[in-house]
């Protein structure tokens, strides 16, 4: 028998936030939502309130010196979470502006408690509590009176068994020194990071009593549906760590749709692997990706294609357009120039689950970097690592393309050491041979499986890629060094 008190957890209705909170928001907790103007504090409070409020679990929303309730309601109604039927029976708005302007803390507290006793809410919101602090500093009340007021409010709300939210425009240095922190059970900090003409919104759980919450800053975006938070976590570990779990020593190989490439791969790409196709512009990376999706359609498999910059019409790719229009391939694309890797991962996961796709194409990681917010440029490798980790957990077979610099004079296959993150690599290269520009390919690695080490020439024709059946007699192609004809073997 355990004497421990179990904390009831409330589901906030904000996608991703419950994960940050360690499962949900503790019931009857006293919480602070802090951040600068425009960071999304009021929208977050309303999203939580409309998700939780019912006629049996009613909510009181106090406005202070900020926007009046009518103006607030006008804008909050634009979000899909807003339910006008709840306003009245489940949600009540109260303006404390006149009471606060009198400068009497006891009067404000009495007004709040009178409304609480009258409406019997389970949820209480005060927006903006910063106004109370500023009024205290400008008036005759001392800091000790302010701290007494905050502690008294927290005590009364807890004894009333109400979950309370104080919304305030606090600076980074304020919360630790503010008396609110002595009684607050939880604190959420919302910020906006502005860099190189882009803005990325961040959320951080600064404090949450009794919960093993996720630390650090996590991205979020405000959409027509409200806030959506993207926890920075990797998928669960694989089951093969456990004793007795079968390990597939002979993985099923699936055809890529390019016959000569399947020969180099000794039968195809192992199911669930990620293949990196690396090469300069015009070397045929997108053609290979399209054939990979087409082969999946022939096998009765759905596909997902992630494209940046190149929309389907501009690709002039009739084969891809046909697969998309036929419902065999779903497209994931974005027009944002401040995209976060978390948003892309979320969209890919949702599309894979919705379609049941077994094949995924990302074309290309080079353009992916152009769409990312500046903070992800500093560590492109980690962004790709997180993306491919999630893809691998879904068990899909993926083909990703990556452009390399046209001036290649060393044996490298990617930018930012991305090649280490994939299971297989196919390198595409140019070389000048006998006064002509020729193309060559080679399989560099296939993790855990054998493959050909041949360097083979190929051509791009109206039918796609035509790969030579024998190894080339040209040397020095991959390293970009002196190209010469190999002598008799």
VOPAGU-2260 file (C-alpha; in pm, 1 decimal, decimal comma):
REM VOPAGU-2260
SITE   aa  ch    i         X         Y         Z
SITE  UNK   A    0       0,0       0,0       0,0
SITE  UNK   A    1     133,4     343,2     -95,0
SITE  UNK   A    2      64,7     670,4      86,0
SITE  UNK   A    3     171,2     878,5    -213,2
SITE  UNK   A    4     -71,7    1139,1    -342,2
SITE  UNK   A    5    -135,9    1097,3    -713,2
SITE  UNK   A    6    -141,3    1419,8    -914,1
SITE  UNK   A    7    -429,5    1449,5   -1155,4
SITE  UNK   A    8    -307,2    1551,3   -1501,0
SITE  UNK   A    9    -501,2    1776,3   -1737,2
SITE  UNK   A   10    -460,4    1735,7   -2113,7
SITE  UNK   A   11    -392,3    2085,8   -2243,8
SITE  UNK   A   12    -525,8    2040,6   -2596,7
SITE  UNK   A   13    -203,9    2193,4   -2735,9
SITE  UNK   A   14     -30,4    1940,1   -2965,1
SITE  UNK   A   15     310,4    1853,5   -2822,0
SITE  UNK   A   16     272,7    2050,7   -2498,1
SITE  UNK   A   17     166,9    1754,4   -2283,7
SITE  UNK   A   18     488,4    1578,3   -2389,3
SITE  UNK   A   19     691,5    1877,3   -2267,5
SITE  UNK   A   20     501,8    1873,0   -1938,4
SITE  UNK   A   21     571,5    1505,4   -1876,2
SITE  UNK   A   22     220,3    1384,8   -1953,8
SITE  UNK   A   23      -0,1    1683,6   -1880,8
SITE  UNK   A   24     -61,0    1980,0   -1653,0
SITE  UNK   A   25     -91,4    1901,7   -1278,8
SITE  UNK   A   26    -443,1    1970,6   -1155,3
SITE  UNK   A   27    -484,2    2256,8    -901,4
SITE  UNK   A   28    -138,1    2392,8    -995,2
SITE  UNK   A   29     -48,4    2764,1    -990,6
SITE  UNK   A   30     117,2    2847,1   -1325,2
SITE  UNK   A   31     290,5    3141,0   -1488,6
SITE  UNK   A   32     288,5    3192,2   -1866,0
SITE  UNK   A   33     561,2    3446,4   -1946,4
SITE  UNK   A   34     689,8    3608,9   -2261,1
SITE  UNK   A   35     726,4    3933,2   -2456,2
SITE  UNK   A   36     437,5    4093,4   -2648,9
SITE  UNK   A   37     326,7    3890,6   -2948,3
SITE  UNK   A   38     482,1    3564,0   -2833,9
SITE  UNK   A   39     146,3    3381,5   -2813,7
SITE  UNK   A   40      70,3    3389,0   -2438,9
SITE  UNK   A   41    -297,4    3486,2   -2465,0
SITE  UNK   A   42    -357,8    3244,4   -2752,5
SITE  UNK   A   43    -196,2    2961,9   -2553,2
SITE  UNK   A   44    -413,3    3042,9   -2250,3
SITE  UNK   A   45    -730,2    3042,6   -2460,4
SITE  UNK   A   46    -638,3    2718,2   -2635,5
SITE  UNK   A   47    -589,5    2545,8   -2299,8
SITE  UNK   A   48    -906,4    2700,3   -2161,3
SITE  UNK   A   49   -1130,4    2594,2   -2450,8
SITE  UNK   A   50    -981,9    2243,7   -2446,3
SITE  UNK   A   51   -1052,7    2197,2   -2075,2
SITE  UNK   A   52   -1362,5    2405,8   -2001,1
SITE  UNK   A   53   -1699,7    2231,7   -1971,1
SITE  UNK   A   54   -2017,8    2317,3   -1780,4
SITE  UNK   A   55   -1883,8    2086,4   -1508,2
SITE  UNK   A   56   -1528,1    2230,3   -1522,1
SITE  UNK   A   57   -1585,7    2600,7   -1567,1
SITE  UNK   A   58   -1327,7    2869,1   -1640,8
SITE  UNK   A   59   -1291,9    3233,1   -1533,4
SITE  UNK   A   60   -1079,1    3459,9   -1751,8
SITE  UNK   A   61    -979,4    3789,3   -1584,6
SITE  UNK   A   62    -850,9    4070,9   -1805,1
SITE  UNK   A   63    -658,4    4352,9   -1637,2
SITE  UNK   A   64    -512,8    4650,8   -1826,8
SITE  UNK   A   65    -465,1    4478,7   -2159,8
SITE  UNK   A   66    -719,4    4444,3   -2437,0
SITE  UNK   A   67   -1086,6    4445,5   -2325,9
SITE  UNK   A   68   -1278,4    4116,5   -2341,0
SITE  UNK   A   69   -1476,7    4210,5   -2653,3
SITE  UNK   A   70   -1162,7    4287,4   -2851,1
SITE  UNK   A   71    -992,0    3972,7   -2720,8
SITE  UNK   A   72   -1289,8    3758,5   -2818,4
SITE  UNK   A   73   -1301,1    3909,7   -3167,3
SITE  UNK   A   74    -949,1    3787,9   -3242,2
SITE  UNK   A   75    -959,2    3459,4   -3053,2
SITE  UNK   A   76   -1268,5    3356,0   -3248,8
SITE  UNK   A   77   -1047,7    3327,3   -3558,5
SITE  UNK   A   78    -886,3    3009,4   -3419,8
SITE  UNK   A   79   -1048,9    2670,9   -3477,4
SITE  UNK   A   80   -1033,9    2580,1   -3106,4
SITE  UNK   A   81   -1275,8    2863,8   -3018,2
SITE  UNK   A   82   -1625,7    2738,1   -2934,6
SITE  UNK   A   83   -1871,5    3023,4   -2887,8
SITE  UNK   A   84   -2120,7    2785,2   -2722,5
SITE  UNK   A   85   -1886,0    2754,1   -2424,6
SITE  UNK   A   86   -1884,9    3129,0   -2356,3
SITE  UNK   A   87   -2141,6    3176,7   -2082,9
SITE  UNK   A   88   -2219,4    2831,5   -1943,6
SITE  UNK   A   89   -1855,3    2712,4   -1928,8
SITE  UNK   A   90   -1642,3    3027,3   -1968,9
SITE  UNK   A   91   -1687,7    3372,6   -1816,9
SITE  UNK   A   92   -1481,1    3686,1   -1886,9
SITE  UNK   A   93   -1430,2    3950,9   -1615,5
SITE  UNK   A   94   -1253,9    4287,6   -1660,8
SITE  UNK   A   95   -1051,8    4392,7   -1352,2
SITE  UNK   A   96    -934,1    4720,0   -1504,7
SITE  UNK   A   97   -1142,3    4956,1   -1289,1
SITE  UNK   A   98   -1066,7    4769,7    -967,7
SITE  UNK   A   99    -693,0    4765,4   -1038,5
SITE  UNK   A  100    -676,3    5133,1   -1128,5
SITE  UNK   A  101    -787,9    5210,7    -773,6
SITE  UNK   A  102    -446,5    5070,9    -672,0
SITE  UNK   A  103    -582,7    4855,6    -390,8
SITE  UNK   A  104    -452,1    4501,2    -390,3
SITE  UNK   A  105    -705,7    4390,6    -134,0
SITE  UNK   A  106    -983,9    4519,6    -357,7
SITE  UNK   A  107    -851,2    4324,1    -654,6
SITE  UNK   A  108    -821,3    4010,7    -444,8
SITE  UNK   A  109   -1172,0    4054,3    -304,8
SITE  UNK   A  110   -1311,8    4102,0    -657,0
SITE  UNK   A  111   -1137,8    3788,4    -782,2
SITE  UNK   A  112   -1260,2    3581,2    -489,8
SITE  UNK   A  113   -1613,8    3716,3    -526,3
SITE  UNK   A  114   -1621,0    3606,1    -889,9
SITE  UNK   A  115   -1469,5    3270,5    -798,2
SITE  UNK   A  116   -1729,3    3207,6    -528,4
SITE  UNK   A  117   -2008,6    3314,1    -763,5
SITE  UNK   A  118   -1901,1    3105,9   -1068,0
SITE  UNK   A  119   -1723,3    2813,7    -893,0
SITE  UNK   A  120   -1455,4    2768,8   -1161,8
SITE  UNK   A  121   -1202,2    2490,0   -1185,8
SITE  UNK   A  122    -980,2    2704,1   -1410,6
SITE  UNK   A  123    -874,8    3064,5   -1345,6
SITE  UNK   A  124    -678,4    3286,1   -1587,4
SITE  UNK   A  125    -541,5    3634,6   -1514,7
SITE  UNK   A  126    -416,9    3827,6   -1822,5
SITE  UNK   A  127    -198,1    4025,8   -1788,8
SITE  UNK   A  128     -62,9    3981,4   -1437,9
SITE  UNK   A  129     228,5    4202,1   -1536,6
SITE  UNK   A  130     -12,3    4493,8   -1502,2
SITE  UNK   A  131     -60,4    4415,0   -1133,7
SITE  UNK   A  132     317,2    4417,7   -1081,9
SITE  UNK   A  133     362,3    4747,5   -1265,2
SITE  UNK   A  134      79,0    4909,6   -1071,0
SITE  UNK   A  135     238,3    4794,7    -746,8
SITE  UNK   A  136     571,1    4954,4    -841,5
SITE  UNK   A  137     402,6    5282,8    -936,0
SITE  UNK   A  138     170,0    5301,9    -636,6
SITE  UNK   A  139     214,9    5319,3    -261,7
SITE  UNK   A  140     218,8    4946,3    -203,7
SITE  UNK   A  141     557,1    4790,9    -118,0
SITE  UNK   A  142     712,7    4474,3    -253,4
SITE  UNK   A  143     614,3    4294,8      64,7
SITE  UNK   A  144     248,6    4382,4      -1,3
SITE  UNK   A  145     278,8    4253,7    -357,9
SITE  UNK   A  146     434,3    3929,2    -240,7
SITE  UNK   A  147     161,3    3890,9      20,2
SITE  UNK   A  148    -101,9    3946,0    -248,6
SITE  UNK   A  149      51,9    3684,8    -480,4
SITE  UNK   A  150      96,1    3428,5    -204,5
SITE  UNK   A  151    -256,8    3489,7     -80,2
SITE  UNK   A  152    -399,1    3451,0    -429,9
SITE  UNK   A  153    -204,1    3129,9    -483,8
SITE  UNK   A  154    -312,9    2987,8    -151,8
SITE  UNK   A  155    -678,0    3071,8    -207,0
SITE  UNK   A  156    -683,1    2931,2    -559,6
SITE  UNK   A  157    -523,8    2607,0    -443,0
SITE  UNK   A  158    -763,2    2571,9    -150,2
SITE  UNK   A  159   -1047,4    2642,1    -390,6
SITE  UNK   A  160    -907,9    2354,0    -601,1
SITE  UNK   A  161    -868,4    2568,9    -909,4
SITE  UNK   A  162    -592,2    2535,4   -1168,2
SITE  UNK   A  163    -461,8    2889,5   -1211,4
SITE  UNK   A  164    -271,8    3064,4   -1491,1
SITE  UNK   A  165    -104,7    3403,9   -1458,2
SITE  UNK   A  166     -12,9    3552,8   -1795,9
SITE  UNK   A  167     257,7    3820,3   -1795,2
SITE  UNK   A  168     502,4    4007,2   -2017,9
SITE  UNK   A  169     817,1    3924,0   -1825,7
SITE  UNK   A  170    1172,3    3986,4   -1939,6
SITE  UNK   A  171    1434,1    3711,3   -1913,5
SITE  UNK   A  172    1574,8    3853,0   -1588,1
SITE  UNK   A  173    1240,4    3908,3   -1418,8
SITE  UNK   A  174    1100,8    3566,8   -1322,9
SITE  UNK   A  175    1381,9    3454,6   -1093,2
SITE  UNK   A  176    1368,2    3775,6    -887,4
SITE  UNK   A  177     991,9    3808,2    -894,0
SITE  UNK   A  178     790,2    3702,3    -586,7
SITE  UNK   A  179     558,1    3506,2    -814,7
SITE  UNK   A  180     826,2    3238,0    -844,5
SITE  UNK   A  181     807,6    3161,7    -473,5
SITE  UNK   A  182     452,7    3031,7    -512,5
SITE  UNK   A  183     433,9    2931,3    -880,4
SITE  UNK   A  184     416,5    2555,2    -934,7
SITE  UNK   A  185     489,4    2584,3   -1304,0
SITE  UNK   A  186     627,6    2833,2   -1551,2
SITE  UNK   A  187     614,8    2836,6   -1930,8
SITE  UNK   A  188     838,3    3081,4   -2115,3
SITE  UNK   A  189     751,5    3184,2   -2472,8
SITE  UNK   A  190    1002,8    3371,4   -2686,8
SITE  UNK   A  191    1065,1    3476,8   -3046,7
SITE  UNK   A  192    1413,7    3436,4   -3193,3
SITE  UNK   A  193    1474,9    3683,6   -3476,1
SITE  UNK   A  194    1769,8    3611,5   -3702,8
SITE  UNK   A  195    1842,6    3700,5   -4065,7
SITE  UNK   A  196    1487,9    3822,9   -4136,5
SITE  UNK   A  197    1328,3    3506,6   -3995,4
SITE  UNK   A  198    1149,3    3441,7   -3667,0
SITE  UNK   A  199    1139,0    3108,0   -3484,5
SITE  UNK   A  200     909,9    3074,7   -3182,8
SITE  UNK   A  201    1042,8    2889,5   -2876,4
SITE  UNK   A  202     874,3    2741,8   -2569,6
SITE  UNK   A  203    1051,7    2634,4   -2251,9
SITE  UNK   A  204     918,0    2469,6   -1937,8
SITE  UNK   A  205    1120,2    2662,8   -1681,1
SITE  UNK   A  206     959,0    2496,4   -1381,3
SITE  UNK   A  207     697,5    2228,0   -1317,0
SITE  UNK   A  208     665,7    2088,7    -966,1
SITE  UNK   A  209     626,1    1715,4    -933,2
SITE  UNK   A  210     677,4    1639,6   -1303,7
SITE  UNK   A  211     977,8    1509,8   -1497,2
SITE  UNK   A  212     928,6    1762,0   -1775,4
SITE  UNK   A  213    1143,6    1807,2   -2083,8
SITE  UNK   A  214    1411,7    2071,4   -2042,1
SITE  UNK   A  215    1548,7    2301,1   -2308,5
SITE  UNK   A  216    1378,4    2515,3   -2573,1
SITE  UNK   A  217    1132,3    2361,1   -2816,5
SITE  UNK   A  218     996,9    2514,2   -3135,8
SITE  UNK   A  219     632,8    2599,7   -3183,3
SITE  UNK   A  220     425,1    2770,3   -3450,1
SITE  UNK   A  221      94,2    2954,8   -3435,9
SITE  UNK   A  222    -147,1    2835,2   -3704,8
SITE  UNK   A  223    -520,8    2873,4   -3766,6
SITE  UNK   A  224    -564,8    2588,9   -3517,8
SITE  UNK   A  225    -367,3    2766,9   -3245,3
SITE  UNK   A  226     -27,0    2668,7   -3107,8
SITE  UNK   A  227     151,4    2350,6   -3209,2
SITE  UNK   A  228     463,0    2254,9   -3015,9
SITE  UNK   A  229     737,0    2029,0   -3151,1
SITE  UNK   A  230     921,5    1843,3   -2871,4
SITE  UNK   A  231    1289,0    1785,7   -2945,6
SITE  UNK   A  232    1298,2    1411,8   -2884,4
SITE  UNK   A  233    1412,1    1109,6   -3081,4
SITE  UNK   A  234    1186,8     807,0   -3142,4
SITE  UNK   A  235    1201,1     517,5   -2891,7
SITE  UNK   A  236    1494,0     276,3   -2903,6
SITE  UNK   A  237    1465,3     -32,8   -3120,9
SITE  UNK   A  238    1332,3    -357,5   -2972,6
SITE  UNK   A  239    1636,9    -552,4   -3092,1
SITE  UNK   A  240    1820,2    -445,7   -2776,3
SITE  UNK   A  241    1608,4    -697,0   -2585,3
SITE  UNK   A  242    1717,9   -1064,1   -2549,7
SITE  UNK   A  243    1536,0   -1307,6   -2772,5
SITE  UNK   A  244    1418,6   -1051,9   -3028,5
SITE  UNK   A  245    1478,2   -1186,1   -3378,4
SITE  UNK   A  246    1735,7   -1001,3   -3587,1
SITE  UNK   A  247    1690,4   -1002,9   -3965,9
SITE  UNK   A  248    2026,5   -1126,7   -4095,3
SITE  UNK   A  249    1900,5   -1158,7   -4453,9
SITE  UNK   A  250    1703,7    -840,5   -4520,2
SITE  UNK   A  251    1460,0    -836,9   -4806,6
SITE  UNK   A  252    1596,5    -640,3   -5099,8
SITE  UNK   A  253    1359,4    -423,7   -5296,0
SITE  UNK   A  254    1417,5    -307,2   -5654,1
SITE  UNK   A  255    1503,8      57,7   -5710,1
SITE  UNK   A  256    1349,1      75,1   -6055,3
SITE  UNK   A  257    1689,8     124,2   -6221,0
SITE  UNK   A  258    1800,9    -223,2   -6342,1
SITE  UNK   A  259    2173,6    -149,5   -6360,8
SITE  UNK   A  260    2168,7       2,7   -6014,0
SITE  UNK   A  261    1991,8    -302,9   -5873,0
SITE  UNK   A  262    2271,8    -512,8   -6020,0
SITE  UNK   A  263    2533,2    -297,6   -5843,4
SITE  UNK   A  264    2332,6    -338,4   -5521,7
SITE  UNK   A  265    2331,0    -717,3   -5568,5
SITE  UNK   A  266    1955,4    -741,8   -5595,9
SITE  UNK   A  267    1826,9    -408,9   -5473,4
SITE  UNK   A  268    1819,7    -188,5   -5165,1
SITE  UNK   A  269    1760,7    -365,9   -4830,9
SITE  UNK   A  270    1410,4    -299,4   -4696,1
SITE  UNK   A  271    1411,5     -15,1   -4442,2
SITE  UNK   A  272    1747,9     128,3   -4551,2
SITE  UNK   A  273    1810,5     492,3   -4638,0
SITE  UNK   A  274    1997,1     545,7   -4964,9
SITE  UNK   A  275    2187,6     868,2   -5031,8
SITE  UNK   A  276    2223,2     951,5   -5401,2
SITE  UNK   A  277    2500,4    1210,4   -5421,2
SITE  UNK   A  278    2608,6    1397,8   -5729,4
SITE  UNK   A  279    2650,6    1732,3   -5906,7
SITE  UNK   A  280    2374,5    1914,0   -6091,0
SITE  UNK   A  281    2234,2    1731,8   -6393,0
SITE  UNK   A  282    2372,4    1392,6   -6296,1
SITE  UNK   A  283    2030,9    1223,3   -6273,9
SITE  UNK   A  284    1951,5    1223,6   -5901,0
SITE  UNK   A  285    1585,1    1317,3   -5948,1
SITE  UNK   A  286    1545,8    1060,8   -6226,5
SITE  UNK   A  287    1664,3     784,2   -5992,9
SITE  UNK   A  288    1427,7     912,2   -5722,3
SITE  UNK   A  289    1134,1     909,5   -5965,4
SITE  UNK   A  290    1212,6     555,6   -6081,9
SITE  UNK   A  291    1230,1     448,3   -5717,4
SITE  UNK   A  292     875,8     576,3   -5659,2
SITE  UNK   A  293     751,2     427,6   -5986,2
SITE  UNK   A  294     884,1      85,6   -5893,6
SITE  UNK   A  295     697,5     110,3   -5564,2
SITE  UNK   A  296     374,5     183,6   -5750,6
SITE  UNK   A  297     436,1    -121,0   -5971,6
SITE  UNK   A  298     478,8    -326,5   -5651,9
SITE  UNK   A  299     148,5    -192,0   -5517,0
SITE  UNK   A  300     316,5      39,5   -5262,1
SITE  UNK   A  301     225,6     395,5   -5178,7
SITE  UNK   A  302     497,6     658,0   -5179,1
SITE  UNK   A  303     572,0     997,6   -5025,5
SITE  UNK   A  304     789,7    1258,8   -5194,8
SITE  UNK   A  305     935,7    1560,1   -5012,6
SITE  UNK   A  306    1029,2    1836,5   -5253,1
SITE  UNK   A  307    1184,1    2178,3   -5202,8
SITE  UNK   A  308    1194,7    2459,8   -5457,7
SITE  UNK   A  309    1085,5    2239,1   -5746,0
SITE  UNK   A  310     708,6    2204,7   -5767,2
SITE  UNK   A  311     570,3    1918,0   -5976,8
SITE  UNK   A  312     478,3    2136,4   -6277,5
SITE  UNK   A  313     821,6    2301,5   -6290,6
SITE  UNK   A  314     995,1    1966,0   -6272,5
SITE  UNK   A  315     840,7    1884,5   -6610,7
SITE  UNK   A  316     830,5    1537,6   -6463,5
SITE  UNK   A  317     531,0    1370,2   -6626,5
SITE  UNK   A  318     594,7    1042,5   -6446,4
SITE  UNK   A  319     586,0    1204,5   -6103,5
SITE  UNK   A  320     280,3    1415,4   -6191,2
SITE  UNK   A  321      96,1    1102,3   -6302,7
SITE  UNK   A  322     172,2     921,2   -5977,2
SITE  UNK   A  323      61,1    1221,5   -5770,1
SITE  UNK   A  324    -260,3    1274,5   -5966,1
SITE  UNK   A  325    -335,2     903,3   -5948,1
SITE  UNK   A  326    -313,6     907,8   -5567,2
SITE  UNK   A  327     -13,7     674,1   -5555,4
SITE  UNK   A  328     234,3     933,0   -5427,6
SITE  UNK   A  329     169,3    1209,4   -5174,3
SITE  UNK   A  330     374,4    1529,5   -5192,9
SITE  UNK   A  331     513,7    1711,8   -4888,5
SITE  UNK   A  332     638,5    2060,0   -4970,0
SITE  UNK   A  333     665,4    2401,9   -4809,5
SITE  UNK   A  334     686,3    2764,4   -4915,2
SITE  UNK   A  335     823,0    2879,6   -4578,4
SITE  UNK   A  336    1173,6    3021,9   -4553,7
SITE  UNK   A  337    1184,8    2985,2   -4174,0
SITE  UNK   A  338    1095,8    2616,0   -4168,3
SITE  UNK   A  339    1210,8    2415,7   -3867,4
SITE  UNK   A  340    1317,9    2054,3   -3890,4
SITE  UNK   A  341    1055,7    1973,2   -3626,6
SITE  UNK   A  342     775,3    2092,9   -3853,7
SITE  UNK   A  343     909,7    1892,9   -4145,8
SITE  UNK   A  344     940,2    1577,8   -3933,1
SITE  UNK   A  345     584,0    1624,5   -3807,4
SITE  UNK   A  346     448,0    1666,5   -4160,4
SITE  UNK   A  347     637,9    1364,6   -4294,9
SITE  UNK   A  348     522,0    1144,3   -4006,6
SITE  UNK   A  349     159,5    1250,0   -4053,0
SITE  UNK   A  350     176,3    1182,2   -4428,1
SITE  UNK   A  351     340,0     840,5   -4382,1
SITE  UNK   A  352      74,4     739,5   -4129,8
SITE  UNK   A  353    -210,3     873,3   -4341,5
SITE  UNK   A  354    -100,0     701,1   -4662,6
SITE  UNK   A  355      64,1     385,9   -4526,2
SITE  UNK   A  356     351,6     455,2   -4767,9
SITE  UNK   A  357     644,8     212,4   -4784,0
SITE  UNK   A  358     877,2     435,2   -4988,8
SITE  UNK   A  359     995,9     788,6   -4920,6
SITE  UNK   A  360    1193,0    1029,6   -5138,4
SITE  UNK   A  361    1353,1    1352,6   -5011,0
SITE  UNK   A  362    1474,1    1563,5   -5303,8
SITE  UNK   A  363    1695,2    1722,2   -5201,8
SITE  UNK   A  364    1883,4    1779,6   -4878,1
SITE  UNK   A  365    2070,3    2063,8   -5049,2
SITE  UNK   A  366    1747,2    2259,7   -5097,6
SITE  UNK   A  367    1624,3    2147,4   -4756,0
SITE  UNK   A  368    1905,1    2355,1   -4607,0
SITE  UNK   A  369    1786,8    2663,2   -4798,1
SITE  UNK   A  370    1441,7    2643,1   -4639,1
SITE  UNK   A  371    1564,5    2594,0   -4283,8
SITE  UNK   A  372    1566,8    2879,5   -4032,0
SITE  UNK   A  373    1922,8    3013,2   -3977,5
SITE  UNK   A  374    1976,5    2831,1   -3647,8
SITE  UNK   A  375    1960,6    2495,8   -3830,7
SITE  UNK   A  376    2229,7    2602,0   -4078,6
SITE  UNK   A  377    2484,4    2589,5   -3796,8
SITE  UNK   A  378    2426,4    2218,3   -3748,1
SITE  UNK   A  379    2273,1    2075,9   -4062,9
SITE  UNK   A  380    2404,2    1732,4   -3972,3
SITE  UNK   A  381    2201,0    1716,8   -3650,3
SITE  UNK   A  382    1888,2    1831,9   -3834,5
SITE  UNK   A  383    1931,4    1555,1   -4093,4
SITE  UNK   A  384    2012,3    1304,7   -3817,3
SITE  UNK   A  385    1684,4    1378,0   -3639,4
SITE  UNK   A  386    1491,1    1358,4   -3965,6
SITE  UNK   A  387    1639,6    1025,7   -4075,8
SITE  UNK   A  388    1602,6     876,0   -3725,3
SITE  UNK   A  389    1228,1     928,6   -3740,1
SITE  UNK   A  390    1208,1     794,5   -4094,5
SITE  UNK   A  391    1397,2     479,2   -3991,9
SITE  UNK   A  392    1158,0     418,8   -3701,0
SITE  UNK   A  393     866,0     405,0   -3944,4
SITE  UNK   A  394    1034,4     117,3   -4130,8
SITE  UNK   A  395    1002,9     283,0   -4471,9
SITE  UNK   A  396    1271,8     257,1   -4735,5
SITE  UNK   A  397    1399,4     604,6   -4816,4
SITE  UNK   A  398    1597,9     761,0   -5096,5
SITE  UNK   A  399    1746,9    1104,8   -5035,1
SITE  UNK   A  400    1936,9    1311,8   -5286,0
SITE  UNK   A  401    2215,5    1558,8   -5219,2
SITE  UNK   A  402    2394,1    1790,6   -5455,8
SITE  UNK   A  403    2770,6    1819,5   -5426,8
SITE  UNK   A  404    2988,3    2103,7   -5551,2
SITE  UNK   A  405    3065,0    2089,9   -5920,9
SITE  UNK   A  406    3430,0    2147,4   -5835,4
SITE  UNK   A  407    3505,9    1814,3   -5665,8
SITE  UNK   A  408    3873,1    1729,6   -5632,5
SITE  UNK   A  409    3854,9    1507,2   -5325,2
SITE  UNK   A  410    3683,9    1180,6   -5241,2
SITE  UNK   A  411    3380,1    1316,6   -5055,0
SITE  UNK   A  412    3013,6    1238,6   -5099,2
SITE  UNK   A  413    2816,6    1498,0   -4903,1
SITE  UNK   A  414    2812,5    1822,9   -4710,7
SITE  UNK   A  415    2852,7    1843,6   -4330,8
SITE  UNK   A  416    2940,7    1470,4   -4309,1
SITE  UNK   A  417    2579,7    1376,2   -4381,2
SITE  UNK   A  418    2694,4    1059,6   -4560,0
SITE  UNK   A  419    2767,2     893,7   -4223,4
SITE  UNK   A  420    2395,3     911,5   -4137,1
SITE  UNK   A  421    2268,1     699,5   -4426,2
SITE  UNK   A  422    2276,3     321,9   -4473,6
SITE  UNK   A  423    2381,7     326,0   -4837,8
SITE  UNK   A  424    2550,7     568,2   -5076,4
SITE  UNK   A  425    2548,0     589,0   -5454,5
SITE  UNK   A  426    2795,0     843,0   -5593,8
SITE  UNK   A  427    2736,7    1006,6   -5933,7
SITE  UNK   A  428    3023,6    1190,0   -6104,5
SITE  UNK   A  429    3130,0    1358,9   -6430,8
SITE  UNK   A  430    3458,0    1313,9   -6611,5
SITE  UNK   A  431    3605,3    1439,4   -6937,5
SITE  UNK   A  432    3704,0    1140,0   -7149,5
SITE  UNK   A  433    3840,2    1174,2   -7504,2
SITE  UNK   A  434    3697,0    1525,1   -7536,0
SITE  UNK   A  435    3350,4    1430,7   -7411,4
SITE  UNK   A  436    3170,4    1474,2   -7079,4
SITE  UNK   A  437    3073,9    1133,5   -6948,0
SITE  UNK   A  438    2885,5    1022,4   -6637,8
SITE  UNK   A  439    2987,0     750,7   -6389,6
SITE  UNK   A  440    2834,2     591,6   -6081,2
SITE  UNK   A  441    2947,0     364,9   -5801,0
SITE  UNK   A  442    2792,8     210,1   -5489,1
SITE  UNK   A  443    3009,7     337,8   -5203,2
SITE  UNK   A  444    2847,2     146,6   -4917,3
SITE  UNK   A  445    2548,3     -63,0   -4814,9
SITE  UNK   A  446    2540,0    -110,4   -4440,5
SITE  UNK   A  447    2549,5    -478,3   -4339,8
SITE  UNK   A  448    2525,6    -607,5   -4697,6
SITE  UNK   A  449    2752,9    -686,1   -4987,4
SITE  UNK   A  450    2751,0    -484,2   -5310,2
SITE  UNK   A  451    2950,2    -431,3   -5625,8
SITE  UNK   A  452    3257,0    -208,4   -5615,7
SITE  UNK   A  453    3249,2    -140,9   -5990,3
SITE  UNK   A  454    3264,9     210,4   -6128,9
SITE  UNK   A  455    3026,6     211,2   -6423,6
SITE  UNK   A  456    2946,4     461,4   -6692,0
SITE  UNK   A  457    2588,4     560,3   -6761,8
SITE  UNK   A  458    2382,8     783,1   -6988,8
SITE  UNK   A  459    2061,4     978,9   -6944,1
SITE  UNK   A  460    1814,2     909,0   -7224,6
SITE  UNK   A  461    1442,6     960,0   -7281,7
SITE  UNK   A  462    1392,0     622,2   -7111,9
SITE  UNK   A  463    1586,0     722,0   -6799,9
SITE  UNK   A  464    1929,8     595,4   -6696,0
SITE  UNK   A  465    2114,6     340,5   -6905,5
SITE  UNK   A  466    2400,1     188,0   -6705,4
SITE  UNK   A  467    2687,5      -4,3   -6862,7
SITE  UNK   A  468    2702,3    -373,1   -6785,1
SITE  UNK   A  469    3076,2    -376,0   -6716,3
SITE  UNK   A  470    3314,3    -169,3   -6506,2
SITE  UNK   A  471    3460,7     134,1   -6678,7
SITE  UNK   A  472    3818,2     146,0   -6803,9
SITE  UNK   A  473    3850,1     506,7   -6686,3
SITE  UNK   A  474    4033,8     579,8   -6360,7
SITE  UNK   A  475    4045,7     877,0   -6122,4
SITE  UNK   A  476    3679,0     976,8   -6165,7
SITE  UNK   A  477    3555,1     981,9   -5805,7
SITE  UNK   A  478    3849,6    1180,3   -5674,3
SITE  UNK   A  479    3838,0    1430,4   -5957,7
SITE  UNK   A  480    4202,9    1373,5   -6031,4
SITE  UNK   A  481    4376,5    1290,5   -6357,6
SITE  UNK   A  482    4139,9    1080,4   -6566,2
SITE  UNK   A  483    4312,0     811,4   -6768,0
SITE  UNK   A  484    4227,0     488,9   -6944,0
SITE  UNK   A  485    4303,2     173,1   -6751,2
SITE  UNK   A  486    4529,1     -78,1   -6919,6
SITE  UNK   A  487    4452,3    -443,6   -6980,6
SITE  UNK   A  488    4340,7    -639,7   -6674,9
